[in-house]
């Protein structure tokens, strides 16, 4: 079963760090910081556009990732961010 993004969630636009440049963020964004391309309805303004970062394009809604509500999605994605954070960078960048 294919899931759609949950209205009003935006967890995948908050939890992950983005290391690649994107419009308005030449150095990406740190984990836990809402992306400036997240609109008032918590939807991605770059969705479907070529300038959307690869890490964002790689995320697809799933039962495991999204859980039953936005707080579960944010917790799951934050745990994934911590588990995949390069050890060579400053670990404080990933703390929330």
Buried (B, 14 or more C-beta within 10 A) or exposed (E): EEEEBBEEBBBBBBBBBBBBEBEEBEEBBBBBBEBEBBEEEBBBEBEEEEEBBEBBEEBEBEEEBBBEEBEBBBBBBBEBBBEEBEEEEEEEEBEE
